[in-house]
Amino acid sequence: MLDFKKQSFHPTFDDPRDVWVFDLDNTLYAAECNLFSQIDQKIGEYVQTLLGLSPEEARKVQKHYLLEHGTTLKGLMAHHSVDPYHYLDSVHDIDFAPIERDDHLRNAIERLEGRKVVFTNADEKYAAQVLKRLGIDDQFEDIFDIHEAALEPKPKPEVYDKFVGKYGIDPKRAVMFEDMARNLVPAHAMGMATVWINTGSIWGQADHDPETVHAETDNLATWLHAFLNR
C-alpha cells in the first residue's frame, strides 16, 4: 500500500518497491531540450509527404491519429498501410546534440536499489542513442520498445501486461515515471506507484486523473534525489 504525502509529493511505501520503470522522451531528459519537438516536426513532414497535405492539414491528421490510436504510427498503419520500420527510421533521424550528459540524473538512478527498465513507445535504436548521450546507458536492464509491444503503444493495457510478463515484474513492487499522464492510468490499475513528470504540455496533461498519480514533479533528477534523501 501507499502512504502518499501530498505535501512533499514524495510517497513512502508500506510494501517494498524495487522495480523502477522509466519512460524515455521528456522523462529521462528535460522537455526543454526540444528533442521530441524535432520528432514531432518530422512526423508532421512524414504525414504531409505521404498524404500530399498542407502543413496545417498534416498537423490535424497527425494529432487526430495520436489521440485515436495512441501513436500517429498506429493511425498511419491502420489507414494507410505505412511500413513501421521506414516510419521510425524517418522520424528519428534528428539532431541529438541538445541531449547532454546528465551526471545529476545518473547519480540518482545509480542509487536506486533494484531493477531498472526503460518502457517507451519509441524504438530501441533511438532509445539507446538517447541513453548514451545522457550517460546512463549502462544503468538499465533492458529497453522495452514499440517493437517488443508488437507496435501497440502505451496506454493500451495489454502492452503493460506484456511488459510485466516479459520481465516477471510484480506491479505492486514497481514505480513508473512518465510524462504522459494517461500512460500512468494502466500502471496504477495494475498496482504500480506512479510519478508524473509534468512538463506543462497539453498532450502530457491529456486525460490526467489525479487519483492515478501518486507523485508529481517537473524534474525527474531533482525528484529522485529528494526521494532518496527523504
C-alpha positions as CSV (number, residue, x, y, z in Angstrom):
1,M,0.0,0.0,0.0
2,L,1.0,3.6,-0.4
3,D,1.1,6.3,2.2
4,F,1.2,9.3,-0.1
5,K,2.3,12.5,1.4
6,K,0.8,15.2,-0.8
7,Q,2.6,18.0,1.0
8,S,6.0,16.8,-0.2
9,F,4.9,14.9,-3.3
10,H,7.1,12.0,-2.2
11,P,5.4,8.7,-1.5
12,T,6.6,6.3,1.1
13,F,5.9,2.6,0.7
14,D,4.5,0.1,3.2
15,D,5.4,-2.6,0.7
16,P,8.9,-2.8,-0.9
17,R,9.3,-1.1,-4.2
18,D,12.4,-2.3,-6.1
19,V,11.5,-2.1,-9.8
20,W,11.9,1.3,-11.4
21,V,10.2,1.8,-14.8
22,F,11.1,4.8,-16.8
23,D,9.5,6.3,-19.9
24,L,12.1,7.9,-22.2
25,D,11.1,11.1,-24.1
26,N,10.5,14.2,-21.9
27,T,11.0,12.0,-18.8
28,L,14.7,10.9,-18.7
29,Y,15.6,14.2,-20.4
30,A,14.1,17.6,-19.9
31,A,11.4,18.7,-22.4
32,E,13.3,21.9,-22.8
33,C,15.9,20.0,-24.9
34,N,13.2,20.1,-27.6
35,L,14.3,16.7,-28.9
36,F,10.7,15.5,-29.1
37,S,9.8,18.7,-30.9
38,Q,12.2,17.7,-33.6
39,I,10.5,14.3,-33.8
40,D,7.1,15.9,-33.8
41,Q,8.1,18.1,-36.8
42,K,9.5,15.0,-38.6
43,I,6.2,13.2,-38.0
44,G,4.3,16.2,-39.5
45,E,6.5,16.2,-42.5
46,Y,6.1,12.5,-43.0
47,V,2.3,12.8,-42.9
48,Q,2.5,15.8,-45.2
49,T,4.6,14.0,-47.8
50,L,2.7,10.7,-47.6
51,L,-0.8,12.2,-48.0
52,G,0.0,15.3,-50.0
53,L,-1.4,17.6,-47.5
54,S,-0.6,21.2,-46.4
55,P,1.4,21.5,-43.2
56,E,-1.8,22.6,-41.4
57,E,-3.8,19.7,-42.6
58,A,-1.0,17.2,-41.9
59,R,-0.8,18.5,-38.3
60,K,-4.5,17.9,-37.8
61,V,-4.2,14.3,-39.1
62,Q,-1.1,13.7,-37.0
63,K,-2.7,14.7,-33.8
64,H,-6.0,13.0,-34.6
65,Y,-4.2,9.7,-35.1
66,L,-2.2,10.3,-31.9
67,L,-5.4,10.7,-29.8
68,E,-7.4,8.0,-31.7
69,H,-4.7,5.3,-31.9
70,G,-2.2,6.1,-29.2
71,T,0.5,7.0,-31.7
72,T,0.5,8.6,-35.1
73,L,2.2,5.5,-36.4
74,K,-0.7,3.2,-35.5
75,G,-3.1,5.5,-37.3
76,L,-0.9,5.6,-40.4
77,M,-0.6,1.8,-40.3
78,A,-4.4,1.3,-39.9
79,H,-5.4,3.8,-42.6
80,H,-2.5,3.9,-45.0
81,S,-0.5,0.7,-44.6
82,V,2.6,2.5,-43.6
83,D,5.8,0.5,-43.1
84,P,6.6,1.0,-39.4
85,Y,10.4,0.5,-39.8
86,H,10.6,3.1,-42.6
87,Y,8.5,5.5,-40.5
88,L,10.5,5.1,-37.3
89,D,13.8,5.5,-39.1
90,S,12.5,8.7,-40.8
91,V,11.1,10.4,-37.7
92,H,14.1,9.5,-35.5
93,D,16.6,11.0,-38.0
94,I,17.2,14.0,-35.8
95,D,20.0,16.1,-34.2
96,F,20.8,14.5,-30.8
97,A,23.2,17.4,-29.8
98,P,20.7,19.0,-27.4
99,I,20.9,15.9,-25.2
100,E,24.0,16.3,-22.9
101,R,25.4,14.0,-20.3
102,D,23.5,14.3,-17.0
103,D,25.6,13.2,-14.0
104,H,23.0,14.5,-11.6
105,L,20.4,12.1,-13.1
106,R,23.0,9.3,-13.3
107,N,23.9,9.6,-9.7
108,A,20.2,9.4,-8.7
109,I,19.5,6.3,-10.8
110,E,22.7,4.6,-9.6
111,R,21.4,5.0,-6.0
112,L,18.1,3.3,-6.7
113,E,18.2,-0.3,-5.4
114,G,16.6,-3.0,-7.6
115,R,15.8,-3.4,-11.3
116,K,15.6,-0.6,-13.8
117,V,13.9,-0.8,-17.2
118,V,13.0,1.7,-19.9
119,F,9.4,1.4,-21.2
120,T,9.0,3.5,-24.3
121,N,6.7,4.0,-27.4
122,A,9.9,4.7,-29.4
123,D,12.2,2.1,-30.9
124,E,15.3,0.6,-29.2
125,K,17.7,2.1,-31.7
126,Y,16.6,5.6,-30.9
127,A,16.2,5.0,-27.2
128,A,19.8,3.6,-27.0
129,Q,21.2,6.8,-28.6
130,V,19.3,9.0,-26.1
131,L,20.5,6.9,-23.1
132,K,24.1,7.0,-24.3
133,R,24.0,10.8,-24.8
134,L,22.7,11.1,-21.2
135,G,25.5,8.9,-19.9
136,I,23.1,6.4,-18.4
137,D,23.0,3.6,-21.0
138,D,24.7,1.2,-18.5
139,Q,22.1,1.7,-15.8
140,F,19.2,-0.3,-17.3
141,E,18.4,-3.9,-17.5
142,D,16.7,-3.5,-20.8
143,I,14.7,-1.3,-23.2
144,F,11.1,-2.4,-23.8
145,D,10.3,-0.6,-27.1
146,I,7.4,-0.3,-29.6
147,H,8.6,-3.5,-31.4
148,E,8.5,-5.5,-28.2
149,A,5.0,-4.3,-27.8
150,A,4.1,-5.6,-31.3
151,L,3.7,-1.9,-32.3
152,E,0.9,-1.3,-29.8
153,P,1.6,1.8,-27.8
154,K,1.1,2.8,-24.2
155,P,-1.5,3.4,-22.8
156,K,-3.1,0.2,-24.1
157,P,-3.4,-2.1,-21.0
158,E,-2.3,-5.2,-23.0
159,V,1.1,-3.6,-23.5
160,Y,1.6,-3.2,-19.8
161,D,0.6,-6.9,-19.4
162,K,3.2,-7.8,-22.0
163,F,5.8,-5.6,-20.3
164,V,5.4,-7.1,-16.8
165,G,5.1,-10.6,-18.3
166,K,8.4,-10.4,-20.2
167,Y,10.4,-9.4,-17.1
168,G,8.4,-11.2,-14.4
169,I,7.6,-8.0,-12.7
170,D,5.2,-7.8,-9.8
171,P,3.4,-4.4,-10.4
172,K,3.0,-3.9,-6.7
173,R,6.8,-3.7,-6.4
174,A,7.2,-1.2,-9.2
175,V,7.3,2.6,-9.6
176,M,6.6,4.1,-13.0
177,F,7.9,7.5,-14.2
178,E,6.1,9.1,-17.2
179,D,5.4,12.5,-18.7
180,M,2.1,11.4,-20.4
181,A,-0.5,11.4,-17.6
182,R,-2.8,9.0,-19.4
183,N,0.0,6.4,-19.7
184,L,0.0,6.2,-15.9
185,V,-3.6,5.0,-15.7
186,P,-3.0,1.4,-16.6
187,A,0.1,1.3,-14.5
188,H,-1.9,2.5,-11.5
189,A,-4.6,0.0,-12.2
190,M,-2.0,-2.8,-12.0
191,G,-0.8,-1.7,-8.7
192,M,2.3,0.3,-9.7
193,A,3.2,3.5,-7.9
194,T,3.2,6.4,-10.3
195,V,5.3,9.6,-10.7
196,W,4.1,12.1,-13.3
197,I,6.7,14.3,-14.9
198,N,4.6,17.3,-15.7
199,T,6.2,19.3,-18.5
200,G,3.3,21.7,-18.8
201,S,2.4,20.2,-22.2
202,I,-1.3,19.9,-23.1
203,W,-0.6,16.5,-24.6
204,G,1.1,15.4,-21.4
205,Q,-1.9,16.6,-19.4
206,A,-4.5,14.9,-21.6
207,D,-6.8,12.5,-19.6
208,H,-5.0,13.4,-16.4
209,D,-6.6,11.7,-13.4
210,P,-5.2,12.9,-10.1
211,E,-6.4,9.6,-8.5
212,T,-3.9,7.7,-10.6
213,V,-0.9,9.9,-9.8
214,H,1.0,9.3,-6.6
215,A,3.6,12.0,-7.1
216,E,4.2,14.9,-9.5
217,T,7.3,16.8,-10.5
218,D,8.7,18.9,-13.3
219,N,12.2,17.4,-12.9
220,L,13.0,13.7,-12.6
221,A,16.5,14.0,-11.2
222,T,15.6,16.6,-8.6
223,W,12.6,14.4,-7.5
224,L,14.7,11.3,-7.3
225,H,17.4,12.9,-5.1
226,A,14.7,14.3,-2.8
227,F,13.0,10.9,-2.7
228,L,16.3,9.1,-1.9
229,N,17.3,11.6,0.8
230,R,13.9,11.8,2.5
